[in-house]
Amino acid sequence: MGAHPRTAPTRASGTRARWWRWRANGCGLKGWTEISAVCTAPEARGRGYAARLVGALAARVTARGERPFLHVAEVNTAAIALYEGLGFETRAEVTYRGFRAP
């Protein structure tokens, strides 16, 4: 079975890292595109995969004349450092709540 069309697999030193991204059309915000759910397998972290992926996606979004955005939990300091290094900045702090239906 081939890779899911929204998954970009890669191999590095015999390990398989998976990156996921979903584009959400800016969540209804005209001119904005969300980059979301970027993950790197723990054993493949620190090799620049996420930086290259997010950087390439942000460049594509910008080339279309839109602005990329993303969200990240404040406890995920590694991701925040990565995104800031790519030029993203905090625009707002929000509270997310999750609910489960019985």
Residue pairs with C-beta under 8 A, 6 or more apart in sequence:
3 9
6 20
6 21
6 22
7 18
7 19
7 20
8 19
8 21
8 53
9 16
9 17
9 18
9 19
10 16
10 17
10 19
10 49
11 17
12 44
12 47
12 49
15 41
15 43
15 44
16 41
16 44
17 40
17 41
17 43
17 44
17 47
17 49
18 39
18 40
18 41
19 38
19 39
19 40
19 49
19 50
19 53
20 37
20 38
20 39
21 35
21 36
21 37
21 38
21 53
21 57
22 34
22 36
22 37
23 33
23 34
23 35
23 36
24 33
24 34
24 36
25 33
25 34
26 32
26 33
26 34
26 66
26 69
27 34
31 65
31 66
31 67
32 66
32 67
32 68
32 69
33 61
33 64
33 66
33 67
33 68
33 69
34 68
34 69
34 70
34 71
35 54
35 57
35 58
35 61
35 68
35 69
35 70
36 70
36 71
38 50
38 53
38 54
38 70
38 79
40 49
40 50
45 78
50 79
50 82
51 82
51 85
51 86
54 70
54 82
54 83
54 86
55 86
57 68
58 68
58 86
58 87
58 88
61 67
61 68
62 68
68 88
69 88
69 91
70 83
70 88
71 94
72 79
72 80
72 83
74 80
74 93
